Amino acid sequence: MQNSQLRFLTYFIMGYMLLAFVWWSFLLFTKNRDAFQAKIELQQIGMAAEGVIKSPMDFYVSERYQELVSAYRKQERMIMGETIFLSLSLLAGIYVIYRGYRREVDASRQQRNFLLSITHELKSPLAGIRLALETIAKRGDQLPLDKRQMLSQRGIKEADRLNKLVEDLLLSARLESAYQFHQEPLDLQELTERIVLQQSQQNPEADIEFICAKPLAMVSGDRQALTSVVINLIENALKYSPPPAKVTVALRQEDKLLHLEVADQGIGINAMDKKRVFEKFYRVGSEDTRKTKGTGLGLFIVKELIRAHHGTIKVRDNQPQGTIFAITLPVMTKKEEQIPSIASYHEQ
């Protein structure tokens, strides 16, 4: 409330100053014109007294009159230039204040959304783990073996979900500091195929297809980082697709670049959100109306990890519906094959 009042007060003051500049400019133009007319009359009288001119028309074609007109026009241009410069400066100030205010509002909304989502994401797996453990503790002797195994698997799944959330939080924090990547030769085809198999086993109701036409060149990268990239993109595709989800993971090589595409047939992303989906904590909609789980960290982590590997990531519409996340990564050079290295994220 206080910030809003301060913002409106600032706008009022700047608006008042803008009107004051306009009024000041009008007065200067008026004074300049009056001074010009007075100088004309004074010069005309003086030249007539000296006998230089015999009629008013002689004065208007004289050199002195042309000098007065030139000085008057120059003064007009100076006043106009100062008015335009000061007005544009004020308008630029208003724009900067408005943009800063919008950023503050967006940051506040994202922080609120993040707190709401992280609270839900932490409570849900904890509640699932507690329920499974309490059921086993109270009725373990009465439950058949398959029920106990089901509860145990459910608890493990919730624990894995909680562990991934904590890892994402830690990774996003590390990416903002001097995070060290262990560069090594990687077979992206083998890594992606293994992740697709794991995701298919964890989501048996989903149809996850992997397409890779031929063997590909190696890439130089951090195995854990690129694993996180592929997992996040597949999970994101599953999350925003109606059941039964259909996800296609395609990998191909063109010249010295590897292209990895993860396509879904889900709800899609509108043009405005496409520009912001890679921002930290950004999620479409608000936590009050959003149905999908998440913290807004996944795509931010993907973008930063790909950038650290000198690659690019883009998002575009799938046909007839859905979204495609397209990644490009440079293939490994012969020099990199010979010298594995550890690279700092911020040094890149």
Secondary structure per residue as TSV (DSSP state, phi and psi in degrees):
chain	resnum	aa	ss	phi	psi
A	1	M	-	360.0	-44.9
A	2	Q	H	-64.3	-42.4
A	3	N	H	-62.7	-39.6
A	4	S	H	-64.3	-42.7
A	5	Q	H	-64.1	-40.8
A	6	L	H	-64.3	-39.1
A	7	R	H	-64.2	-46.9
A	8	F	H	-65.3	-36.2
A	9	L	H	-63.1	-40.8
A	10	T	H	-63.8	-43.9
A	11	Y	H	-61.5	-40.3
A	12	F	H	-63.6	-45.4
A	13	I	H	-63.6	-43.7
A	14	M	H	-67.5	-37.4
A	15	G	H	-64.6	-40.4
A	16	Y	H	-63.0	-43.1
A	17	M	H	-64.1	-37.5
A	18	L	H	-64.4	-44.7
A	19	L	H	-64.5	-36.6
A	20	A	H	-64.3	-39.0
A	21	F	H	-64.7	-41.6
A	22	V	H	-62.2	-45.2
A	23	W	H	-65.0	-40.2
A	24	W	H	-62.5	-41.0
A	25	S	H	-65.0	-41.6
A	26	F	H	-61.9	-43.8
A	27	L	H	-63.7	-41.0
A	28	L	H	-64.2	-42.2
A	29	F	H	-61.0	-42.6
A	30	T	H	-64.2	-47.3
A	31	K	H	-62.6	-40.4
A	32	N	H	-63.8	-40.5
A	33	R	H	-67.2	-42.8
A	34	D	H	-63.0	-41.2
A	35	A	H	-64.3	-38.0
A	36	F	H	-63.1	-44.9
A	37	Q	H	-64.3	-39.1
A	38	A	H	-65.4	-41.0
A	39	K	H	-65.3	-37.5
A	40	I	H	-61.2	-49.2
A	41	E	H	-61.6	-42.2
A	42	L	H	-64.8	-44.4
A	43	Q	H	-65.3	-38.9
A	44	Q	H	-63.3	-45.3
A	45	I	H	-63.7	-44.1
A	46	G	H	-63.1	-44.4
A	47	M	H	-69.7	-33.0
A	48	A	H	-67.8	-39.7
A	49	A	H	-66.3	-33.6
A	50	E	H	-79.4	-10.1
A	51	G	T	79.4	14.9
A	52	V	S	-72.8	-35.0
A	53	I	-	-122.5	151.5
A	54	K	S	-111.6	-18.7
A	55	S	S	-145.2	161.0
A	56	P	H	-58.1	-31.4
A	57	M	H	-66.8	-31.4
A	58	D	H	-63.8	-33.9
A	59	F	H	-68.7	-40.6
A	60	Y	H	-71.8	-12.3
A	61	V	T	-108.0	5.5
A	62	S	S	-80.0	163.4
A	63	E	H	-68.8	-36.5
A	64	R	H	-62.7	-40.2
A	65	Y	H	-64.5	-41.0
A	66	Q	H	-63.7	-36.0
A	67	E	H	-66.5	-40.0
A	68	L	H	-63.8	-42.8
A	69	V	H	-63.3	-42.7
A	70	S	H	-61.9	-44.2
A	71	A	H	-65.6	-37.5
A	72	Y	H	-65.7	-45.1
A	73	R	H	-63.9	-39.0
A	74	K	H	-63.5	-41.4
A	75	Q	H	-64.6	-39.1
A	76	E	H	-61.9	-45.9
A	77	R	H	-62.9	-38.1
A	78	M	H	-64.6	-44.3
A	79	I	H	-63.5	-44.1
A	80	M	H	-63.0	-43.0
A	81	G	H	-62.4	-44.1
A	82	E	H	-64.4	-39.2
A	83	T	H	-64.0	-46.3
A	84	I	H	-63.6	-44.2
A	85	F	H	-62.0	-47.7
A	86	L	H	-67.1	-37.9
A	87	S	H	-66.6	-43.9
A	88	L	H	-65.1	-35.7
A	89	S	H	-63.3	-41.8
A	90	L	H	-66.9	-42.9
A	91	L	H	-63.3	-38.7
A	92	A	H	-64.0	-39.5
A	93	G	H	-62.8	-41.8
A	94	I	H	-62.5	-41.8
A	95	Y	H	-64.4	-43.0
A	96	V	H	-62.6	-42.2
A	97	I	H	-63.7	-43.3
A	98	Y	H	-64.1	-43.4
A	99	R	H	-64.4	-40.4
A	100	G	H	-63.6	-38.5
A	101	Y	H	-65.6	-42.5
A	102	R	H	-63.9	-39.2
A	103	R	H	-63.8	-40.0
A	104	E	H	-64.8	-41.0
A	105	V	H	-64.9	-44.8
A	106	D	H	-63.7	-41.6
A	107	A	H	-64.5	-39.7
A	108	S	H	-65.5	-40.5
A	109	R	H	-67.6	-41.3
A	110	Q	H	-65.2	-38.0
A	111	Q	H	-64.9	-41.0
A	112	R	H	-64.0	-46.1
A	113	N	H	-60.4	-40.8
A	114	F	H	-64.9	-43.9
A	115	L	H	-62.7	-40.6
A	116	L	H	-66.3	-43.8
A	117	S	H	-70.4	-40.6
A	118	I	H	-67.9	-34.1
A	119	T	H	-62.9	-45.4
A	120	H	H	-66.9	-43.0
A	121	E	H	-66.5	-28.5
A	122	L	H	-81.4	-39.5
A	123	K	H	-71.5	-36.8
A	124	S	H	-62.0	-52.7
A	125	P	H	-66.7	-34.3
A	126	L	H	-63.8	-41.3
A	127	A	H	-65.1	-40.0
A	128	G	H	-65.0	-42.6
A	129	I	H	-63.9	-44.1
A	130	R	H	-63.3	-42.7
A	131	L	H	-62.4	-42.9
A	132	A	H	-64.3	-44.8
A	133	L	H	-66.8	-41.2
A	134	E	H	-64.5	-39.5
A	135	T	H	-64.0	-43.8
A	136	I	H	-66.0	-39.4
A	137	A	H	-67.5	-39.9
A	138	K	H	-85.3	-36.0
A	139	R	H	-126.7	19.5
A	140	G	T	-57.0	-40.6
A	141	D	T	-69.8	-26.2
A	142	Q	T	-89.7	-19.6
A	143	L	S	-81.0	141.8
A	144	P	-	-69.3	164.8
A	145	L	H	-60.5	-41.6
A	146	D	H	-65.2	-34.1
A	147	K	H	-68.4	-41.2
A	148	R	H	-64.8	-40.3
A	149	Q	H	-64.8	-38.3
A	150	M	H	-64.2	-43.9
A	151	L	H	-65.2	-39.0
A	152	S	H	-64.5	-43.6
A	153	Q	H	-64.2	-37.2
A	154	R	H	-65.0	-42.5
A	155	G	H	-63.5	-40.6
A	156	I	H	-64.9	-40.6
A	157	K	H	-62.9	-42.7
A	158	E	H	-67.2	-36.6
A	159	A	H	-65.6	-39.7
A	160	D	H	-63.6	-39.6
A	161	R	H	-64.3	-42.1
A	162	L	H	-65.6	-40.5
A	163	N	H	-63.8	-40.5
A	164	K	H	-64.5	-38.9
A	165	L	H	-61.4	-46.3
A	166	V	H	-63.4	-40.0
A	167	E	H	-64.2	-39.7
A	168	D	H	-64.1	-41.8
A	169	L	H	-62.6	-44.5
A	170	L	H	-66.5	-41.5
A	171	L	H	-65.1	-41.8
A	172	S	H	-63.4	-34.6
A	173	A	H	-70.2	-39.8
A	174	R	H	-66.3	-34.9
A	175	L	T	-65.2	-19.3
A	176	E	T	-91.9	2.9
A	177	S	S	-124.3	-166.8
A	178	A	-	-80.8	75.7
A	179	Y	-	-78.5	134.2
A	180	Q	E	-96.5	126.9
A	181	F	E	-103.3	136.3
A	182	H	E	-93.8	100.9
A	183	Q	-	-79.2	129.7
A	184	E	E	-151.0	159.1
A	185	P	E	-65.1	128.5
A	186	L	E	-127.8	138.7
A	187	D	-	-92.8	96.4
A	188	L	H	-64.7	-29.1
A	189	Q	H	-64.9	-47.3
A	190	E	H	-66.0	-42.1
A	191	L	H	-63.0	-46.4
A	192	T	H	-66.9	-41.9
A	193	E	H	-62.6	-38.6
A	194	R	H	-66.7	-41.0
A	195	I	H	-66.9	-41.2
A	196	V	H	-60.5	-40.9
A	197	L	H	-63.1	-44.3
A	198	Q	H	-62.0	-45.4
A	199	Q	H	-65.4	-35.5
A	200	S	H	-66.0	-38.9
A	201	Q	H	-68.4	-37.4
A	202	Q	H	-76.7	-23.1
A	203	N	-	-128.1	71.4
A	204	P	T	-63.0	-23.1
A	205	E	T	-77.7	-14.5
A	206	A	S	-92.2	153.9
A	207	D	E	-107.4	100.6
A	208	I	E	-109.8	114.3
A	209	E	E	-108.1	136.9
A	210	F	E	-113.5	128.1
A	211	I	E	-122.8	122.1
A	212	C	E	-151.0	112.4
A	213	A	-	-73.2	-37.7
A	214	K	S	-149.6	164.6
A	215	P	-	-58.4	143.4
A	216	L	-	-115.5	163.5
A	217	A	-	-71.5	159.8
A	218	M	-	-76.0	156.6
A	219	V	E	-118.2	155.9
A	220	S	E	-99.0	116.4
A	221	G	E	-167.3	176.9
A	222	D	-	-92.1	120.6
A	223	R	H	-59.1	-46.0
A	224	Q	H	-64.6	-39.1
A	225	A	H	-66.3	-48.0
A	226	L	H	-69.7	-30.0
A	227	T	H	-62.7	-44.3
A	228	S	H	-61.1	-38.4
A	229	V	H	-60.7	-51.8
A	230	V	H	-65.9	-42.4
A	231	I	H	-62.6	-45.1
A	232	N	H	-61.9	-41.5
A	233	L	H	-68.7	-40.4
A	234	I	H	-68.1	-44.9
A	235	E	H	-62.8	-37.6
A	236	N	H	-63.8	-41.8
A	237	A	H	-64.2	-41.4
A	238	L	H	-66.0	-39.2
A	239	K	H	-63.8	-38.0
A	240	Y	T	-103.3	22.0
A	241	S	S	-115.2	136.4
A	242	P	-	-70.0	146.2
A	243	P	S	-70.8	144.8
A	244	P	S	-79.3	126.3
A	245	A	-	-69.8	141.1
A	246	K	E	-122.1	118.0
A	247	V	E	-125.7	135.0
A	248	T	E	-116.9	125.4
A	249	V	E	-111.7	114.9
A	250	A	E	-117.9	138.4
A	251	L	E	-133.1	129.9
A	252	R	E	-150.2	165.5
A	253	Q	E	-122.5	134.1
A	254	E	E	-129.2	111.6
A	255	D	T	56.8	-118.2
A	256	K	T	-103.9	23.3
A	257	L	E	-127.7	138.9
A	258	L	E	-98.8	135.3
A	259	H	E	-113.5	120.4
A	260	L	E	-115.3	123.4
A	261	E	E	-125.1	132.4
A	262	V	E	-117.2	113.0
A	263	A	E	-116.3	138.7
A	264	D	E	-127.1	173.2
A	265	Q	-	-121.3	42.6
A	266	G	S	-89.7	-146.7
A	267	I	S	-78.6	-15.8
A	268	G	-	79.8	175.8
A	269	I	-	-131.4	129.4
A	270	N	-	-73.6	167.5
A	271	A	H	-61.2	-39.0
A	272	M	H	-66.0	-42.2
A	273	D	H	-73.3	-25.5
A	274	K	H	-58.3	-33.7
A	275	K	T	-73.6	-15.5
A	276	R	T	-124.7	-2.4
A	277	V	T	-63.4	-20.9
A	278	F	T	-92.2	2.6
A	279	E	S	-75.6	148.8
A	280	K	T	-65.6	131.0
A	281	F	T	72.0	0.0
A	282	Y	-	-77.8	131.7
A	283	R	-	-138.4	147.2
A	284	V	S	-68.6	133.6
A	285	G	S	79.6	-161.9
A	286	S	-	-122.4	162.6
A	287	E	T	-68.0	-17.2
A	288	D	T	-75.6	-27.2
A	289	T	T	-115.5	-14.4
A	290	R	-	-72.8	138.3
A	291	K	-	-102.2	-26.0
A	292	T	S	-80.5	151.8
A	293	K	-	-84.6	159.7
A	294	G	-	146.7	169.3
A	295	T	-	-121.1	-5.8
A	296	G	S	81.6	16.7
A	297	L	-	-101.5	-26.5
A	298	G	H	-56.3	-55.0
A	299	L	H	-71.8	-30.3
A	300	F	H	-62.0	-45.4
A	301	I	H	-63.1	-43.4
A	302	V	H	-58.9	-48.1
A	303	K	H	-61.0	-44.9
A	304	E	H	-67.8	-37.9
A	305	L	H	-68.4	-40.7
A	306	I	H	-66.8	-40.6
A	307	R	H	-62.6	-37.6
A	308	A	H	-67.2	-22.3
A	309	H	T	-96.8	18.2
A	310	H	T	61.1	31.4
A	311	G	-	-111.2	-176.1
A	312	T	E	-132.0	156.3
A	313	I	E	-138.5	134.5
A	314	K	E	-133.8	157.4
A	315	V	E	-123.2	136.9
A	316	R	E	-146.5	168.5
A	317	D	E	-76.2	142.7
A	318	N	-	-93.7	160.8
A	319	Q	S	-116.9	135.7
A	320	P	S	-80.7	-14.3
A	321	Q	S	-154.3	167.4
A	322	G	S	104.9	-165.9
A	323	T	E	-136.7	149.0
A	324	I	E	-124.5	125.0
A	325	F	E	-101.6	119.0
A	326	A	E	-112.5	124.0
A	327	I	E	-115.2	140.0
A	328	T	E	-121.1	136.7
A	329	L	E	-133.5	139.4
A	330	P	E	-72.8	141.3
A	331	V	B	-74.0	163.9
A	332	M	-	-75.7	133.9
A	333	T	-	-84.0	165.4
A	334	K	H	-63.6	-35.0
A	335	K	H	-65.6	-41.0
A	336	E	H	-68.0	-32.4
A	337	E	H	-63.7	-30.8
A	338	Q	H	-86.6	-27.1
A	339	I	-	-127.1	87.0
A	340	P	-	-63.4	145.2
A	341	S	-	-142.8	167.0
A	342	I	E	-112.3	120.2
A	343	A	E	-112.9	142.8
A	344	S	E	-85.3	138.1
A	345	Y	T	-60.3	-45.1
A	346	H	T	-77.3	-16.9
A	347	E	T	-77.3	-17.2
A	348	Q	-	-87.7	360.0
